[in-house]
Amino acid sequence: MSKRDKESKWWERSWNPVHGCTKISPGCKHCYAEIRAFQLAQNEAVKDYEIENPFAVKLCPLKVDEPRHWKKPRIVFVPSMGDLFHSDVPDTFIHQVYDAMKFAVNSIFIVVTKRPDRIVSALYKSGYLQYGDAIENVWHITSCENQEYAEKRIPELLDLRILGSPQWPVLGISFEPLLGDIQFFRNGSQRISGFKDTSEMSQASDNLGCLDWFIIGGESGESARIMDPHWVRSLIVQANEFGIPVYFKQWGEWIAKSQIQFLEPHALDGIVKIDNMPTFEAKGIMPETFYRITKSRAGHTIDGKKFLNYPINFQNHPLFGRENGS
């Protein structure tokens, strides 16, 4: 794996005790997991994906105990091929998954969901955890692709600390694929819960309304949509103002003309002339030409800078100070 590939991944391995999902918002339109599931279904050596409907929600009980047998700690994406909090996943199965994560205490499990409204119900109202209980090595991330879903999902995620426990170590947002401008404040009023004054953020008792991490990324794949640099800059500025670390993962398939000058050396090798590549003319407030040069070429540098930061309390953690896969 190249250094560029390592830097574009915030996780070391994925774990899929559940796979499959259904589409619920614009970010799901070109779901990479769905595409991958259809590919895996064609592979006779892979038995988990049905030919007829490979992306149907499926529980994989035999995989639940996998973390109990890992010899090395890892940063784990849970699940990369579905959504643990999908309505077709029973609370009791979710509890088994959390038991396995709790057992593998030396690994960090990052649960990513587009359904944060179900977390408190599945973990607390079900009786699995009591108020104030939390699992120290489990993080929770919700995906928000535009203003509408940021306003909906971020307060739902923050309920995990308000209605569950303030001791959950990390609550973060994956803005991937980022499909529009997202503003936490507009015209002097707060539109989305999630920010507190930085002087309060160091106190655990005042951490109920704080977000800990932003992941930002553009869309990849054959039908990928553009990600405007202005949307990315805005999120970085807002995050910096309130002390939230940013991990800028990738541009995706498309890159803005203004960013061409910042590409990695040799990124355009094999392209005779950039103007011969497919283009898209964005007609927004600040019009710009976008070139389709593929995810691997576009990289993850904005305005000449890389943002590969992890949550503040974990930046010196041994798992985040090594190269992926070591």
N, C-alpha and C positions, 0 to 999 in steps of 0.2 A: 504494500500500500504506500502510495506517495505521500510526502509531507502535506501536500495540498488536500489530499483525500482525508488524512487524519484530522486536519484542522477543521474540515467541514462536518465532522461528526462530534456531537457532544456526548455520545454514549459509546461504550466499548462492545457491548453485545446486546442482542434483543432476546426477550423471553416471551413466548406466546402460549400461555395456558388457555387463552381464548383467541380465536381468529374469526374474521368475518364481521360485517357491519352493514348498516343502511345509511343512506345519505340524508343529512338533515340541514345542510346549509351550503352556501356557494363554494366554500373551501373544499367540499367533498366532490365537486363536479368531476375532477380528473384524478381521483384517488389513486395514489401510487400502490397502496396495498391491494386494492381491487385488481389492478392490472397485474400485479405480481401473483395474486392468487390464481388468476386465469392461466398464467404461465406455468405455475407449479402443478396445476391440474393436468397439464399435458405430459408431465414427467411421470412415467410409470414407477419410478423409484420412490416417489413421494406419495404417501397414502392418506394424508390428512385432508386433501382438497377434492371434493366431489366434482366430477366432470359436469354434471347437470347444473349445479349452482355452487361454484367453488368459493364464493364470497358470502355464503349464508353463515350466520352466527353459529359457531360450533365450540363446545367446551372440550378441552383436551385434558381429562383427568390424569393421564399418564405423565403429563408434563408438569403438573403442579409441584411435585416434589423435587424437580431438577435442582433448584438452588441448594437443597440440603446436601447435594453430592459434589458441588463445585469445590475444587481444591484451592482456587485463587479468587480473591475478592475482585469484583468488577463494578463498573458503572452500567446499570442495566435499564434499557428502554422497555417499558411494560404497558401494553403489548404493542409491538410495532405493526401487527397485522390485523388489528381490530380495536375494540373499545371495551374495556373491562366493565364499564358502567352502562353498557347497552341494556335495554329493558329485558332482553332475552337471556341475560345472565343472572341466575338466581343469587340472592343475598348469601345463601349458604356456600355457594361456590366462591364468591368474592372473599368470604371469610377464610376459606382454605388457601387462597392465593396470598392473603395478608399473613396468615400463619407461616407460610413458607418464606416470605420476605423477612418476617421478624426473626425466624430461625437463622437465616444467613446474614447475621448482624454486621459482618465485615464488608459486605457489598452495599452499594447504594442503589436503590430501586427508584426509578423515575416514572411514575404512572401518568400517562398522558391521555386526556379524555376531552371529547366535545360535549360531554354530559355531566358537568360538575354539579348540576342540580340534584343528582342522585347520591352523591358521596355521603353526605350527612345521614341520609336515610339508611343507606346500606351499612354504614359502619356504626352509627350510634342509635338511631331509632329502632334498629333491629335487635339491639341489646348486645351486639358483638363487643363494642367498647363502651365504657362509661365516660360521662363528661369529664374532661381533664386528661383522659388517657390518649396517648399518641405513640407512634412507632418511630423511633429515632432515625432509622435508616431509610425511610420512605418519603419521597418528595411527591408533590402533586402539581401537575401542569395542565392548564386548559388551553385549547387552540382558539384563537380569535383572528378572523381574517379581515374584518372591516369594523366600522364604528358600531353598527347595529349589534353584532355578536359580541363585541367587547363590552358594550353596555349591559348585555344580558348575562354573559358567562362569568365575568370577573367578580361581580358581587356574589354570585353563586359559589364560586371557588372560595372566596373569603369567609363564607359561612362556616367553612371547615374549622377555622380558628375561633369564630364567634360562638357557634352553636356546638362545636365539638371540643377542641382543645387549642389553647394558644401555643402549645408545645410542638406542633407540627413544624419540622425544621425548615422546609422550603415550600413556598407557594409561588409558582411562576406562570408566565404566559408565553406560549409559542405563537408568534405572529407569522405563521407559515401554512399555506401560502399567504403572504400579505397582499391583499387585493385592493386596498384603498387607504386613504389618510385616516389616522386614528388620533383623536384628541381627548386627553383626560380632562382638560380644562378648556373652556371656550367662553369668551367675553366675561372673564373674571369669575365664572361659576364652575364648580366641579361637576363634570358630566359622568364620570366613572369613579366608583370607589376604588381605593388601592394605594393612594399616596398619603403619607403623613409628613409632617415637618421632620427634617433629618435629625434635629436635636432630640426628637422623641424615639427615633427608630432603634436606638441602641438599648432601649429599655424593653425587656421582654413583656412586661405588663401592658405596654403601649403598642405591641406588635400586632394587634388584632387586625388592623386595617392596612397592613403593609404588604406589598409585593416584594419578592426577593430576587427575581430573575426575569430577564427578557431574552427570548430566542427569536431571531428575525431571519426569515428566509423567503426566497422567491420560489416559484413553481417550476418543476422540471417535467419532462415527458413530452410526447408528441404534440399535445394540445395545450401546452403551457401558456399562461397569461403573463403579461409583463408585471414588473414591480418597479414603481417609480422611485428614483433616488430621493425625491423630496419626502416621500412617506417614511423612508428609512431614517433620513436625517432627523425628521421630526420626532420619531420615537427615541432615537439616541439622545437628543437634546432633553426631552422630557425625563428620560431615565437618569441622565447625569444630574439634572437639577435636584432629583430626590434620592440620589445615591443608589440607584438600582443597576447592578452589573448587566452588561449586554453581551450576548453571544451572537454575532452576525454570521450565520451559517453559510449562506450562498445567495448568489443572484438568481440562480436557476438558468433556464434556457436562454433568456434574453438579457442583454445588457445595454444600458443607455450609452449614447454616443459620448456623453461627457465623462464616462468612466473608462473609455478605451485606453486613455493615456496611463491609467493606473494598473493595467493588467500585469500579471506575473510575466517574467521573461519567458519567451518562447510560447506564450499562450496562443498566439496566432500562427504558429508554425503550421504550414500546410494550407493556409488560406492565402491565395494569391493576392486578392484585393478585398478589403473589408466591405466595400460598397457592393460587391457581388453577392454578399450574404443576404438572406431574407430580412426584410425590414418591417417595422411597424411604426406608424406615425401617431404618437400620443397627442391628443388635442386638449389637454387639461389647461390649468392656469398658466403653466410654463411648458409649452409644447416642446417635445423632444423626439428625436429619432432613436429607435431601439433596433439592435441587431441580434439576430438569432445565431449565436456562436456555440451553443451547448453549455451545459452546466459545468463540465470539467474545465472548459476554457474560461468561462466567465469568472470563476473563482469567488472569493468572499472578501474583497477589499473595497471599501468605499472611500472615495476621495483620498486614496493613498494610505488609508489606515485600516488595520485589522482590529476587530473587537472580539476577543475570544475569552471573555471573562465568565467565571463561575460565581455563584452566590458568595457574598462576602465572608460568611462564617466557614466556608469550605475552601477558600482559595489556597490555603496552606495544607489542605488535607492530602495525605499521600496518594490517594487515587487520582487526584487532579494534577499532580506534579510529574506524572510520567507519561510517556507516549502510549497511545491506545494500543492494546494488544500485548503489552509487555508482561 
